[in-house]
């Protein structure tokens, strides 16, 4: 379905609105973003200065894998009798095995680190140290793993000696120090001169081995390739290259050692058999010679020769079966002696059963996988347990296969022994001397054939020691990257910027989310159904105590409030307006006086009544706090005509609260007093009556007065009025009995550190007031 242009436009508009919303939400707090940005950049710079740069060293080699079509020629296979079939995944684990890596650590003395003491951070002395150090037995070094011991030394270039704690040691000679037996040799990696004091430290060989295994990555380029990539990271590129090359060398040496070990064990088995056969053959030859000399028998008849030929073939088969049974006994001993441990599978010399070879190979693969997972997983890991179960199932299968072959071989051996009995019966038909000579000749031919067979196998086994092509081929020698790969400055600074943004945004969200005061217009709209008629921005302290709002913007806001209330033109449907709030300090007196001022400035005759008899608010602003006021009128001390007092503002009059000298509850006075007389007189004399009442949470005066008025303005102050007080407005029965209640969102402040605008970040733009149509 094709994209509609209008849909794309709406999508772009939504993205723009989201961006503007986020910008408006967080931009006022830009100093926090700047401070955290600078702080994170300083941390990133410090990290890059002190963190050692790491270079990536890589090498590649190709391993033969019969499953992927990489194999030797038939001639090489015939010579390399003990070349085991390799599986690439197993060889990768062997490369990363602890045996190979520990050999590398020992051969390169990686457990010894040399440094130059420079003060704050010591410098590696790999390129500046004049000597190399190696212990004879690295696993028996006497060190405390909890204490990093620095062993300082000095090198005499003329005498070619090393001094440690006032003791001198020569080069190229094994010497003993308290830590163990070691040797000092000239360094072949020195390219700089030593400037500062130099020392060496000794680490645990197992820890160094584990660190290299964790840092070494061995993987293939793809699923069908047999090329293995080796990658390691090191602060010193030359050292990393040496380590990788030594790992490849150690892997090849291990493969060669395994092959030689298998050949050696097979050769020892053959040699043992040949010695026994040779002794038997010598005895038989001596016996033939003695028989001929004593009896004078020198020739055999044609019948004897045929007998000797048939009996010899039968006896050779018997010896071959016995050899196979001996090999099966070796394999059986191997399987029974193993305990889920990987190792070399013994040679199946003369065994032609492919199933046994497959089972042995499968057992070997499972043991390799078991060893690999055992390093990184717990013993009760389901995968490890499944491999253990697989090994336990393979072992009985191998043993059963061996048992079946032994049964078959025993059956064949029985048949051959019965054939020997037939040959013995035939032998009785020959003359006595000829019969005796044939018996000796028969045994001699058997031993000769067996000796020739063993001699052939010995030569084939000996060829395994001959230098042949290695199972691996180096594709790329170890080479370090020209530039450090870690730490990456761009990535570090990008992470610093991201973290600074997240911290700043998180601080703002938490700061505003945990605030229990009203901050946003939508919070009021969510908590109550009373409409918001207007928003008034915050005034400074000196302005809020004055009788008028000094800046033009606030005067415009009160004009907008008049328009929203419908207080314009000749319409006088609304004359009495009550101004109240939930608690003290929300700005109801400020709203009352400025609304009265705004109405008076338009030529209307306005009276402001300070009905907050508990705490005078509006009276002191116009210096009318000494007048009898409302209290005097209630107590009958003054007449209603005397209540309105002129102010210094045209058309604006004020009626003060007066003094409650009788200490009577004000609410009781209002409930027992006829306010109709007061408001009737004022309605005839003034265009508008603005009543400043006490907070509804302090007394019930506001409800009494609001019932005599046309409209009630309820003041909610930004960042001051608790949310729970706004939330209970809808459930207030007294407030529900009052008609035409509107909320004025007062005292809006700028969010954060924004210096432009008039606080509409927290509320609604004043020009978007919802006008009240009366």
N, C-alpha and C positions, 0 to 999 in steps of 0.2 A: 504494500500500500504506500503510495507516494505521500511524502510529507507536505502538509498544507502550509503555505506561507504564514497564515495567521497562527498556526500551531507553533511554528518556529519563533514567531514574534512573541507569543505568550511565554514560551520557554525562556527566551532571552530576558523578558521583562521579569519573570520570576527570579532568575539568577541575579539580575540587577537589584531587585528588591531585597533579596537575601543578603547580598553584599552590602547594600546600604544599611540594612538592619544591623548587621554585625559591626559595620563601621560606626554607626551611631551608638551601639552598645558599649564598645570598648575604646573608641577614640578619646572620650573625655578623660580617660585614665592614662594618657600617653606618657606622663612622667614615670609611672610605674614600669611601663614597657621599656622606656629608655634606660632606667636604672638597672633592671634585670638583664637587659640586652648587654649593657656595658659590663656588668658583673660576670655574665656567662662568657663573654668574649675574653675577659681577663683570665678566667679559668681555663678556657680553651687554649689560649696562648701559653699559659703556664704549663699545661699538660703537654703541649707540643715541644716546649723547651726542655722538659725534664724526662719525657718518655723516650726510650731508646728507639730509634727508627729500625724497622725490621725489613730485610730484603727477602724476596722470594726466590728460592733456588729450586730448579727443576731439572729432571733427567728423565730419559725414556729408554726402555729396553723391551725387546721382543722375546716372549717365552713360547716354546713349543707347546701346542695343545692339540692332541689328536682329534678332539671333537670339532675343532675349527679348521681342519685341513692342513695343519702345520705339522709335518712329520719328516723324518730322515729318509734317505734312500735305503733300498734293501741291503746294499753292501754295508753301509754304516750300521744299520740295525743288526746285521749278522755279526759284525765285530763287537758292537756295544751291546753285549748280551744282557747286561743288568740295567739298562736304561729303562726306568719305570715310566709308565704313561702319566703325563702330567695333566692336571686340571687347573685352569687358570685361576679360578677363585681360591683354590687351596694354596697355590703358589703366592698369591697376594698376602694371604694370612701368614705364610712362612716368612715372607719379607718383613712383615711387621711383628714377627714373633719376638718374644723376650730373649730367646737364645741368640738370634742374629744381632739384635740391637745391643745386647750386653757385650757381645764380642767386639762390636764397633766401639763402644764406650771404653772397653779395656784397651784395645789396640791404639786408640787415639788419645787415651788418658783424658777423656772428657770430664772425668770427675774432679780434675784439677783445673782451677781458674786462676789466672794471673791478672793483677790489677796494679795500676799506678795510683798512689795516694795523692789526690789533688785537693782534698778538703771536703767540700759539700757533697759532691758526687764523684766517686772514684772512677777512673778511666780504665777500660780494658787494655791489657798489655799484650794482646795477641800478636800485634805487629811490632811491638817495641821490646818485648822480653828477649834477651839473648840466649835463653836456655829453654829446654823442654824437660818436663819431669814425668817420671813414670814409676809406679810402685810395682814390685815384683808380684805381690799378691794383693790385688785391689780389694778383694772381699774381706781381708783381714786387717784393714787399716783401723787404727785405734783412734776414733774420733767421737766426740760428743755431738749428736745430731741437734741438740738444743742450743749449742753455743757455736757461733760462727768465729772460728779461730783464724786469725791473720798471722801468717808466718812470713816475716820480712827476711829478705836475703840480699846479698850483694854479689856481683860477678866481677872477677878480676880478669880483664881481657888479656893481660900479658901472661899471667900464670895459669889461665884457664881453670880457675877454681871458683867454687861457690861457698860463700860464708853465711852461716846461719847461727845466730847467738854465739858469736866468737869462736865457732868451730868451722874448719875449712874442709871442703870435700872436693875431690877431683871430678873431672868429667869422664863419662864413658866407663864408669866403674860402679858396681853395686856397693852402696854404703847403707849403714843403718842409722836411723834417727829414732827418737822416742815414738814417732807415729808408725814406724815400720821400715822395711827395706825398700830403697828406691835407687834410681839411677838418674843422673843429670847428663843431658846430651845437648849439643849445640842446636839452636832453633833454626829451622829452614824457612820460617815465615817472618823473620825479622826484616822489616823495611824502614823502621824508624829507630831513632836513638832514645834511650830511656832518659827522661828528664827528672822525674819525681821518684821518691822512694817506691820500691816495687815489692810486692808480696804475693803469696798464693794462698788460696783456700781450698779445702778438700770437702767434697760433697759425697753423700751416700750414693754408691753405685746404683742401687735399685731405684732411688729417686730420679737420678739422671736418666736411667733407662726408661722409666715410665714417662718422663717429660718428653723425651724424643719420640716415643711411641704415640703420645697424644698429639704431638706437633707434626708427625709424619702423615702425609696423605698418599695413599697408593690406590690408583683406580685405572680403569681402562678408558680408552678414547671412545669406544662404542661397544655394542653387544657382540659384534662379529669380529672385532679386532683382537689380536693377541698382544698388542703393544701396551705396555704398562707404564703409566706416568707416575713418577715419584716427585713429591713436592714437600719442601720443608721451609720454614722461616727462621732466619737467624739475624742477629744484629751485626754479625761479621760475615760478609759474603764469602770470603775465601774459606772460612771455617765451615760454612754450610755446604760449599761445593765438596770439600774434603769429606764431610760426613756422608753425603749422598754417594760419592764414589766408593767410599769404604763399605757402605751398606750393600751396594751391588757386588762388590768383591766378596764380602762375607757371605752373601747369599749363594754365589757361585761356589765358594769354598765349601759351604755346607752341603750343597747338592753333590759336589765331587766326593766329599767325605762320606756321605750316605751311600753313594754308589760303591766306593771302595770298601766300606764296611760290609756291605752285602756280598761283594765279590770275595772279600777275605773270609767271611764265615762260610761261604759256599766252597771256597778253595780248601779250607781246613777240613771240611766234611769229605771232600773228594780225596785229599791226601791221606786221611785216615783210612778210607776204604782201600785206596791203592796200596798202602803199606800192608794191609792184611792180605790182599789178593796176591801181592808180590811174594810175600812169605809162603803162601800156599803154593804158588807157582814154582818157586825154587824147590820146595819139598817134593813136588810132583816130578820135576825134571830129574832130581836126584834119584827118585824112586824108579823112573823109567830106565835111567842109565844103569842102575844096580840090577834091575830085572833083566835087561838085555845081556849084561855081562855074565849073569849067573845062569841063565837059561839058554843063551845063544840065539834067541828069537830076534830076527832082524826085520821080518816082513810080515805083512798081514794079507789075508786073502781078500778077494773082492767083496765077499759077503761081510767081512769085518769092517771094510771101509764104508760100506753103505750104512751099516749099523752105527758106526762112529759119527757119520754125518747127521743122521736123523736124531740120534740121542743128543748130539751137540746143540742142534737147534732147539730142542726141547729144554735142555739145561740152560741155555742162554735166556730163554723166556722166563724161566724160574728166577734167575738172578735179577732180571729186569724188574720183575714183580716185587722181589724183595727190596730192591733199591727204591721203588715207588713207595712201598710201605714205610721205609725208613724216612723218606721225605714227608709223608703224611704224618708220621709221628712228630717230626719237627714242627710242622704247621700246627698240629694239635697242641703241642706244648706252648707255642706262641700265643694261641687263642686263650688257653686256660690261664696263662700267667698274666694277661693284660687286665687292666681295671679302668676302662674308659680313657686310657692314655694313648696318645698318638705315638707312632714309632714306625720303623722300617718293617715291612712285611717280608718274611723269609722267602728265599727263592723256591719256586715250585718246579724244581729240576725233574724232568721226565714225566710230570703230571700233565696230561693232555685234556683234562676236564675244564672247559671254559667257564662253567658255572662257579667252580671254586675260585677261579681268578676274579670273577666279577664280584663274588661275595666278599673276598678279601679286600678288593678295591673299595667297595661300598663301606666296609667296616673302617677302613683307613680314612675315607672322606668324613664319615660321621664322627670319628674321634678328633679329627682336625677341627670340625665345626664345634664340637663340645669344648675343646681347649680354647677356641676363640671366644665363645660366649661366656665361658667361665670367668674370663678376665673382667667382664663388664656387668655381669648379672648375678643375682643371688642364686643360691642353690635351689630354692623353691620356685624359681621362675618357670612359667608354663612351657616356654620354648625349650629351656634347658632340660626340663623333665621329659619333654617329648623326644629330644635327641637321646637322652639316657635310655628311654624305653626302646627307641629304635636300635641302639647298640645292643641292648639286652636281647632283642629279638634276632639280631643278625648272628650273634655268637652261637646260639643253639642251631641255627640254620647251617653255619659252617661246620660245627661239630657233627651234625647229622649227615652232611654231605661227606665228611671225612669217614664217618662210620659206614656209610653206604659204599663208598669206594673200597674201604678195607674189607667189607663183606664180599664185594665183587672180586677183589684181588685174591682173597682167601679161597673163593670158589674156583677161580682160574688156577690158583696154585694147586688146589686139590686135583683138578683135571690133569695138570701137567705132571703131578706126582704119580697119578695112575698110569699116565703114558710112560713114565720112567719104569714103572713095574713091568709093563709090556716089553720094554726094551731089555730089561733084565731077564725076562723069560726067554727072549730070543737069543740072548747072550749064551744061555746054557746049551744051545744046540751047537756052538762052536767048540773046537778043541780046547783043552784046558789051558795050555800056554797062550794060545791066541786070545782066549777069553780073558785071561788076567791082564794081558797087555792092552787089550781094548778098553778095559775098565780104567786103567791108568791113563791111557791116551784121552779117553773121554773126559776125565776130570781135568786133564791138562788143557785141552781145547777150550773148555768152559772158562777156566781162569784166564787163558790168553785173550779170549774175546772180551771178557769183562775188563781185563786190564787195558786193552786197546780202547774200549769205550770210555773208561775213566780217564785215560790219558788224553783222549780227544776233548772231553769236557774240561779237563784241567787247563789245556791250552786255550780253550774258549774263555774260560774264566780269567786266565792270566791276561788276555787281551783287554779285559775291562780296565786294567791298570794303565793300559797304553794311552797316551794323550790323544783324545779325539775331540771333535767339535763340541763346544759347550752347549748346554741346553738353552742358553740365552744369548742374545745378540744385542749389544749396546747400540741403540738408535741415536740418542743424543747424550753426550756426557753432561755432567752436572754443570749448570751455568746459572749465575745469579742475575736477577733483574738489574738494569742500570740504575734505577731509582728505587727508593724505599716504597714498599706497598702498605706499610702500616707504621705509625698512624697516618691516615690520609687527611691532610690539612683541610681539604674542601669538605670532606665528610664530617670531620670534627667540628668545624665552624658551622656547618649546616645543622648538625645535631644541637650545637649551642644555641643557634637561633630558634630552633624548634622548641627546645626546653625552656628558653626564656619566654616564648609566646605562651606555652602551656602553663608555666608558673604564673604569669601575669593574669591570664584568663581564669585560671583556677582560683587565684586570690580574689578576683573581682566577683566571680560566681559565688564563692563561699561567703565573702563579705556581705553581699546583698541577699544571698539565700538564707543566711542565718539571722538576718535582721527581722525583728518582730514588729517593726514600725511600717506604716504605709509609705511606700516609695514610688509606686507607679499608679497611674490612673486605672489601668486594667485590674489592679488588685481591688480597688474600690468597687468597680463594676462586677467583679467576681463575688465579693462579699455581701453586697446589698443591691436591691432593685431600685433604690432611690436614685433618680437621675442626677448627673453632675451638670450643673448649670454654667459653671465658669471655673477658670483657673487663675490664680493670682500668684505672681512670682514673689520671691523672698525680698524683704526690705532690710536694710542695715539697721542696727540698734537705734541710732539717732533718728532715723526716719520713721521707724515703727512707733516711737513714742511721741511723734509730732502729730499735729491735727490734720495735716495734709500729706499726700504722697508727692514728693518733690519732683521725681523724674516723670517725663512725659509719657514714657511707656506705661507706667502704672495708671496714670490718668486715663489712658486709652483703654486699659483693661477694665476699669470701672465703668467707662462708657459702654464697653461691650457687655458688661454685666447688666446695665440698664436696658440695653437693647434685648438681651436674652429674656429679661423679666417683663418686657413690654412696657417699661416706664418711659414712654416718649409720647410726643404729640399731645393731643387734648384728652386722650383717654385716661380716665381716673378710676378704672375698675379696681386697681390695687393701690391702696393708700397706706395701710398699716402692714409693716414688715418686721418680723421678729428675727433676730440674729442670735443664735446659740451655738453650742458645741458640746462635745462629750466631757472634756476635762478642761481645766484651766491652762491658759497659755497657747491655745490654738489660733488666736488672732481674731476672735469675734468682735472685740472692741475696735481693733484696727479696721476690720471690714465695715463695721457700723458707721464709724466716723467718716471714712472715705466714700462710702456709698452716699451718705448724707451730703458730703461736700460735693460729690459729682452731681447730685440732683439739684442742689442749691445753685451750682455754677451755671445750670441751664435755665435759670430764672424761676424755678419752683420754690415755693415757700416750704421749708423743711424744718421739722423739729426732731431732735435726737434725744431720746429718753434713756437715761442711765438707770435701768431697772435692776441692775446688779446690786441689790441692797446688802449683800453679804460682803462684797469687796468692790469698792468704787474703782471703775476703770475709765470711763469716758469723762466724768466730772473733773478730775484733776487736770486733764489735758486742756480744758477750757477755763480752768481756774474758777470753777463753780462748786468746789467741794464744801464751801462754807454756807451755801444756801440751804433753806429748809427742804426744798425738793420734794420727792415723792413721799418720803417718810413724814415730813411736815404736813403734807396734804392728807395722808392717811390718818394722822393723829388729830386733824382738824386745826392745825396751827396756821395754815395758809389756805387761801382760796385758789380754785383752779385757774382763775384769770392771772394769778401772780406766779404761776409755775414757769411758763416759758421765759427764758433769759436770753437776751441778745448776745451774739458773739461778735468777734471782729471780722466775720465773714458775712457778706451780704446774703440775706434770705435764709441764713442758718441760725436756728434757735436751739437751745439745749435746756433740758430739765434734769437737774442733778438728782442724785439718789438721796441726799440728805443723811441725817444721823438717826439711828435707831436707839434712842436713849432709854427706851422702856425695856430693852433686851427681850422683847417678844419675838417668837418665831415669825420670820417674814412670811413663810408659807401660810401660816395660820391667818396673818393679817390680810393677805391677798384673797384667801378663800372666803373671808368674812367681809370683804370690802366690795362695793359696787363700782366696777371699773367702767361701766357703760357711761356714767356721768363724765368721767375723765376723757375717754376716747370720743364721746359725742362732741364735747367742746372742742377738742383738738382737731377733729375731722372738719368741723365748720371753719376753723381758723387757718389750717395748714393744708397744703397739697399732699404732703407725704409725712408719715410718722414712722421713724426708724427706732426700734426698741432694742436696746442692748441688754440681754438677759443673762443670768448666771448659767453655768454649764448644767446640762441635764443630769449629769452624774453626781452633782453636788446638792441639788435641791429640785423640788417639783415646780418652782416658780415659772420655769420656761413653758411647761405644759399649760399652766393656768393662763398665761399671757398669750400663748400661741392660739388658744381657742377664741380670743377676741380679735385676732389679726387675719388679714387676707392671705398671707404667705409667710413661710418660715424658711430662713436660710440656715443650713446646718454646716458649720465650718469643720473641715478635716485638714489638719496641717501635715505637710510633707515631712517625713523623717521624724515625726513627733507623736502622732496619734497611733496608739497600738492597734494592731489588726483585729484583735478580739473585740474591741469596743465598736468597731465598724460592723463586725460580723453579727452583733446582737441587735442592730437597729431594726431589722425586719421583724424580729420577734417582740419588740417593745409595744405593748398594748397602748400605752399613752401616746406614743408617736404615731400609731396607726389611726388614732382618733383625730389627728391634726391634718387638715387639708393642705395640699400644695406645699410639700416639703421638698426642698432642693439642696443638693450638696454643693458647697464651694470648696474647691481644692486649693488651699492657701499655702503660701510660703514655699513655693517650688524653688529649689536650689539647683545649681548646675551640678551634674554628675562629675565626679572626679575633679580634674584640674582644668576643665574647659573654661576659658575666659570670654568666649564670644557667645552670644545668644542670651536667652532669658530663662533658662531652666526647663525648656520644654522637652529635654531628654527624659525627664521623669514623668511628665504628664502628657498633655495634648497641646498642640499648637493653638494659642489663643484665638487665632482667626477662624478656627474650626469649631467654635462654640455651637452647641445645639440649642437653638433659640426656643423659648417657651411661648407657645401661642395660647394666649388666655382667651 
